[in-house]
């Protein structure tokens, strides 16, 4: 059996224009075209078309409109999956929805489960209740959004019926403020260690329209919690290469996942 292919992921740590979809999509398109060589996945920050705003009626949009179509165009042209969250209006509700757009044009999504009550996100958005696992090249990938990082039960890497873990990589797209970046720095490697999986966090930089400062610290960690990539606080585009064979070998040598507690979410 041939070894599983590595996964190339491009992370775009950037400032965002406040509530200006046209400007953000134009800016991000330029950044996407700066990515050198082929990649499998391009990650964009939380609410990348608008910044983290609660003005849902002003800037929210339905599925398959401007943002979705732009992502489909980018995915097709770059031959990469493009993922990031946007404010989506559907059936009278608003969702902080991570769109997972494949080069074929297929759109999957994950709705943010844990809504940030300190900004009244829980008053304006509906919480998701499904946790999909996406796949690329044999990799199983778990999507999360920002505040989800604080809730390890939701992201627990459960053992499946065939005796395998549910995912190989968990990632977080975020608008995580500088005031609490120490929690971000601590929890990202914790999620990697406890779930025996790669962990990636993509955060934004800059100051938003509410005068909240974001200082990046986007990073990637391996299954032992060792740092593979750390952005610091500047705008940057970086690529991380993940090795599935190394992950599988480590899980065989250190099968802590076999001793995890079983549970059911209500």
TIDONU-587430 format. One record per residue (C-alpha): z, y, x; residue in three letters. Coordinates in steps of 0.05 Angstrom, whole numbers, padded with zeros to 5 digits, always signed. Last residue first. Example, Ala and Ser with C-alpha at 12.3 -4.5 7.8 and 13.67 -1.06 7.14 Angstrom:
+00143-00021+00273ser;+00156-00090+00246ala;
This chain:
+00485+00318-00546unk;+00472+00298-00474unk;+00485+00225-00457unk;+00523+00197-00398unk;+00520+00147-00341unk;+00561+00160-00279unk;+00525+00155-00212unk;+00538+00097-00166unk;+00466+00075-00157unk;+00447+00146-00138unk;+00487+00138-00074unk;+00431+00094-00048unk;+00434+00117+00025unk;+00385+00075+00065unk;+00338+00062+00006unk;+00342+00134-00020unk;+00329+00158+00051unk;+00266+00117+00055unk;+00240+00143-00011unk;+00252+00215+00010unk;+00218+00205+00077unk;+00158+00174+00042unk;+00154+00233-00006unk;+00144+00285+00048unk;+00145+00358+00026unk;+00104+00413+00059unk;+00128+00484+00046unk;+00081+00543+00042unk;+00101+00616+00047unk;+00081+00681+00014unk;+00126+00740+00029unk;+00161+00801+00001unk;+00223+00811+00042unk;+00295+00789+00031unk;+00303+00724+00071unk;+00249+00673+00060unk;+00283+00607+00077unk;+00245+00542+00088unk;+00264+00470+00103unk;+00339+00478+00095unk;+00379+00413+00099unk;+00411+00392+00034unk;+00404+00318+00048unk;+00346+00311-00002unk;+00308+00368+00031unk;+00318+00442+00016unk;+00269+00498+00000unk;+00286+00572-00003unk;+00277+00638-00039unk;+00331+00686-00013unk;+00299+00741-00055unk;+00339+00805-00056unk;+00339+00827-00128unk;+00370+00894-00148unk;+00383+00912-00221unk;+00365+00984-00238unk;+00348+00966-00310unk;+00274+00978-00296unk;+00276+00927-00240unk;+00293+00934-00166unk;+00257+00893-00113unk;+00255+00819-00096unk;+00239+00757-00137unk;+00268+00687-00132unk;+00236+00619-00119unk;+00285+00561-00112unk;+00265+00493-00086unk;+00303+00427-00085unk;+00280+00361-00056unk;+00315+00301-00086unk;+00377+00259-00077unk;+00406+00289-00140unk;+00474+00310-00113unk;+00446+00333-00047unk;+00386+00372-00073unk;+00426+00406-00128unk;+00479+00426-00077unk;+00425+00456-00032unk;+00406+00504-00089unk;+00477+00516-00111unk;+00505+00551-00049unk;+00450+00602-00036unk;+00444+00619-00109unk;+00519+00628-00115unk;+00518+00675-00054unk;+00461+00713-00088unk;+00508+00740-00142unk;+00501+00815-00132unk;+00430+00805-00106unk;+00407+00788-00177unk;+00371+00722-00193unk;+00305+00732-00228unk;+00285+00660-00221unk;+00238+00601-00215unk;+00278+00538-00202unk;+00250+00473-00173unk;+00271+00400-00175unk;+00232+00350-00134unk;+00232+00274-00133unk;+00246+00261-00207unk;+00273+00210-00257unk;+00304+00163-00207unk;+00279+00091-00205unk;+00311+00028-00233unk;+00255+00012-00281unk;+00297+00036-00340unk;+00305+00105-00308unk;+00364+00128-00265unk;+00382+00200-00281unk;+00372+00260-00236unk;+00423+00308-00266unk;+00390+00375-00282unk;+00425+00388-00348unk;+00492+00362-00321unk;+00486+00409-00261unk;+00491+00474-00300unk;+00492+00535-00255unk;+00419+00527-00235unk;+00397+00533-00308unk;+00411+00608-00299unk;+00343+00614-00262unk;+00292+00569-00296unk;+00283+00494-00286unk;+00224+00447-00277unk;+00233+00373-00255unk;+00177+00343-00214unk;+00155+00270-00206unk;+00107+00261-00148unk;+00050+00211-00155unk;-00004+00261-00137unk;+00026+00314-00184unk;+00072+00298-00242unk;+00114+00338-00291unk;+00181+00315-00319unk;+00197+00348-00385unk;+00267+00371-00404unk;+00271+00384-00478unk;+00322+00426-00516unk;+00297+00496-00503unk;+00339+00556-00521unk;+00313+00609-00569unk;+00311+00680-00543unk;+00339+00746-00567unk;+00414+00734-00574unk;+00418+00683-00518unk;+00385+00732-00470unk;+00442+00780-00485unk;+00444+00802-00411unk;+00511+00768-00398unk;+00488+00713-00445unk;+00437+00686-00394unk;+00401+00632-00434unk;+00411+00560-00410unk;+00355+00515-00435unk;+00293+00553-00411unk;+00232+00526-00447unk;+00189+00478-00406unk;+00113+00478-00412unk;+00048+00440-00406unk;-00021+00472-00405unk;-00084+00433-00389unk;-00138+00477-00358unk;-00165+00422-00312unk;-00134+00459-00253unk;-00066+00448-00284unk;-00021+00500-00316unk;+00054+00490-00320unk;+00081+00548-00362unk;+00155+00561-00358unk;+00177+00591-00424unk;+00231+00643-00436unk;+00222+00633-00510unk;+00216+00679-00570unk;+00218+00655-00642unk;+00176+00669-00704unk;+00135+00606-00697unk;+00118+00622-00624unk;+00126+00684-00581unk;+00125+00670-00506unk;+00160+00712-00454unk;+00135+00686-00386unk;+00155+00634-00334unk;+00119+00609-00273unk;+00074+00551-00253unk;+00004+00545-00224unk;-00024+00475-00209unk;-00077+00480-00156unk;-00153+00477-00152unk;-00150+00551-00129unk;-00205+00573-00178unk;-00182+00527-00234unk;-00109+00543-00228unk;-00122+00618-00224unk;-00166+00617-00286unk;-00117+00575-00325unk;-00061+00622-00304unk;-00101+00681-00330unk;-00114+00645-00396unk;-00040+00632-00405unk;-00021+00703-00389unk;-00072+00736-00434unk;-00069+00691-00496unk;-00062+00616-00500unk;+00011+00618-00523unk;+00033+00679-00561unk;+00056+00744-00528unk;+00121+00779-00513unk;+00120+00850-00484unk;+00144+00898-00537unk;+00176+00849-00585unk;+00214+00815-00528unk;+00244+00877-00498unk;+00298+00834-00464unk;+00268+00844-00396unk;+00268+00802-00333unk;+00203+00827-00301unk;+00140+00833-00341unk;+00084+00784-00322unk;+00129+00744-00273unk;+00181+00727-00325unk;+00215+00681-00275unk;+00179+00681-00208unk;+00112+00648-00190unk;+00102+00579-00158unk;+00035+00553-00134unk;+00028+00477-00132unk;-00019+00429-00096unk;-00041+00473-00039unk;-00108+00478-00003unk;-00117+00526+00055unk;-00091+00597+00063unk;-00057+00632+00005unk;-00081+00705+00006unk;-00120+00693-00058unk;-00055+00681-00095unk;-00029+00748-00070unk;-00089+00785-00098unk;-00081+00749-00165unk;-00007+00767-00164unk;-00022+00841-00160unk;-00073+00839-00216unk;-00028+00797-00260unk;+00030+00844-00247unk;-00009+00908-00261unk;-00037+00882-00327unk;+00029+00854-00350unk;+00068+00918-00340unk;+00139+00911-00365unk;+00168+00934-00298unk;+00121+00920-00241unk;+00146+00860-00200unk;+00170+00851-00129unk;+00149+00787-00094unk;+00168+00719-00068unk;+00105+00676-00077unk;+00119+00603-00061unk;+00062+00557-00042unk;+00075+00482-00048unk;+00040+00427-00008unk;+00061+00357-00030unk;+00055+00298+00018unk;+00014+00238-00003unk;+00048+00170-00018unk;+00036+00119+00037unk;-00020+00068+00028unk;+00000+00000+00000unk;
